[in-house]
Amino acid sequence: VRLGERLSRLPGCEVLGQLDWAVDLMFRSLQILPSQEAYQRLMDMCNALYELNGKPVYYSGEIEVPGRPPFQLFDLNGLFGVEQELNSYTDNHLRLLAALSQGAEELPQAESSIVACALLPDYYIRSGADRLEDVPQIKAELQRIWSDYDFVRDCLSWEEVGKRIADYKQLDILT
């Protein structure tokens, strides 16, 4: 969410500023189906994420990172392209909501390839890391991934999930 807010200031990348709203909607929608208007807004966002890859800013846009080299929008390309993974995750969630609203008994498989997208390997390699395993931000993200795995395996309550989501929304993965 924080990186998306910063990147959304680049021309043509405004959709990345909607991640905060989208995360909240997707979380709430697991408990109660959203309105048709909210569903349509999420679908529009999904389509805009898909279109982001072809825009010229994708190959030239960058934001400042205090004390580090600038972060280029193309740095999202690592691990399949974060914007593509966001699109895929959002599309899968829309399919889940459609299935739930129609009372389907067979639901779409959960999309999990987005999990590793916060690692940002392209940025760290481009900005001088010799070994990704030694980058503190990547170490921290790997610890969060395993912590999340333990969390969903061991205890799940809407309240605890909501707190974890709120914490993630505040996280700046570049620091």
N, C-alpha and C positions, 0 to 999 in steps of 0.2 A: 504494500500500500504506500509506504513512504517513498520508495524508489519510483513507483508509478506516478505519484503526485509531482515529483521533481521532473520526471520525463514528460509529463503531460504539458509542460510549459513550452515544449518544442512544437513548432507549427506542424499540424497534422497528427499529433500524438495525444490530443485531448482525451481520447477514450481511456488512456491509462489513468487519468484522474478520477475515473468512475469505480476504481477497484474497491475503495472503501465501501461505497454503496452496495456494490455487487456482492461482496463478502457478507455483509449484513443480510441482504436479501436471501442469499443462498442458505445461510444458517437458519434464518426464520422459516424458510420454505420447507425445511425438513420437518418442521413442527406443524405448520399450517400452510396450505397452498396459497401462493400470492395472487393478487388481482390480475386480471387480464392485462391491464396497463403496465404493471410491474413486470409481468412475463414478457410483454412486447419490448419494453425498455431493455431487459436483459438480452433478448434476442438481437436487438439492434446493436447492443454493445458487442455481442459475440461476433456479429458480422463485421463490425468496425475493427475488431482485433484481427480478424482474418485478413482484412484489407491493409493493415498496417505494414506488413512485410513488403509490399510492392511500392511503397511510397519512397521518393528520393531521400527524405529525411532519415530513413532507416539506415542509409549508408553514410550519412554525413553529420547527423545530429549528435551533440554531446552536451553534457552538463558538468559543472565543476564539482569536484570532490575535495573538500578541505584536506590539505596535506598529502594529497595523492594525485596521480594523473587523472585527467578528466575521464568520465565514464561515457563511452560512446553507445548510442542506441544499438549499434550493431553488436555490442558486447552481449546483448541478450540472445545472440544466435547460438551460443553453446548449449549443449544438451537439447538439441532439436529446435531451438528457437522458443524463447519464453512466451512471446506473443502467440505463437502457434499452440503451445501447450495451454496457455490461458484460454485460447479459442476452443481447443478440444475439450478442456475441462468444463467450460461454460456450456458448450454444445451438449455434452453428456448430461449435465445437470438439467438443461432444458428438456432433454429426452426423458429423464427421470420424472420431472414434474408433469410432462404430458402423459406418461404412463400412469402415474398416481392419480391424475385428474380423471382418467378414463377407467379407473378401477382395474388396471391390468394386473394379472397375477405374476407374470414374469417381468421383472424389472431389468433395465440395462445394467451391464457390468460397471462397477465403479471405475472411474478413470483415475489412475494413480501416477501416471508418468510425470505429472507436474511436481511431485514431491521434491525432486532434486534440483529444480530450476533455480532456486535461490543460491546455489553454489557459485554461479557466475565464473566458470573457469576461463572463458575467453578474456574477460577483463584482467584477471590476475596473471595470466600468461602474457598478455600484451603489455601489461604494466610492470613486468620484470620478475615474476616468480619463477624460480628454477624448478621447484617441485611443488605441485599443488598441495600435497600432503602437509607442507610446512606453513601454509598460509593460515594465519590465525582465524580469519573470517570463515574459511572453509572448514577448519577444525570445529569451530563453534556451530556452524550449520549442520555438520554431520552429527554432532552431539544432540542438537535439537531434533533432528530426524529420528534418531534412536529413542530419544525421550518421548517423542510423539508416538512412536510404535508401542512403547511400553504403556503409555497413557491409554491409547485406544484398546489395547489388549486387556488391560487390568481394570480400568474403572472409567465408566462413561456416564456422566449425568449432563443434562442440558446446561446446568449452571456452570459446571467445571469446563465444559467445552466452550461456552460463551466467554469465560474468563481467559482461556488460552487463546481464543481468537482475538480478543481485545488486546492481549499482550503482543501477539504477532502483528497486529495492525500498527502498533507503535514502533516496531522494530525497524531500524535502518540497517539493512544487510551490508551496506558498504563501510560501516564503521566497526 
